[in-house]
């Protein structure tokens, strides 16, 4: 006997197969979309961090005495640097701080004020640069004297000699917006010569 219509069981089986395929397609689409968004966010964060590092390098290159006459460099630590620089080209020299705490890099800026000129810490404006740094044992800042790279005995500089001898600074950032996926880690590295600190200082 020829059957010209589907039975109820056949309809149920077909509907079940279609539903499973639909769920699979939707799940795949979700995974692909999530992966694309993660990748896009990673690239955007890397690009933003790159721009911030370029700004840091420019500010360090132009480091100079404060408006109160203080030395251009204030603090030179593995994960913190404080210096004076006219970062907005307004003729006033700001006190600039970059600090890495856990995975967050922040920037603090203090404008000169009063007469005689001071830099009140309570007036510091703080900005978050990035929150995805994974340096772990790698220092954010490494300091070298005027004889680097020939002098490998005294370089990198120990903390006790940094304020007096630093002429070159390396900035190294390991960046990963997705800690569960190591292949998405980016390494950003730059070097900056300090123009205001001449070789004979």
Secondary structure, 3 states (H helix, E strand, C coil): CCCCCCCHHHHHHHHHHHHHHHHHHHHHHHHHHHHHHHHHHHHHHHHHHHHHHHHHHHHHHCCCCCCCCCCCEEEECCCEEEEEECCCCCCCCEEEEEEEECCEEEEEEECCECCCCECCHHHCEEEEEECCECCCCCCCEEEECCCCCCCCCCCCCCHHHHHHHCCEEEEEEEECCCCCCHHHCEEEEEEEECCCCCCCC
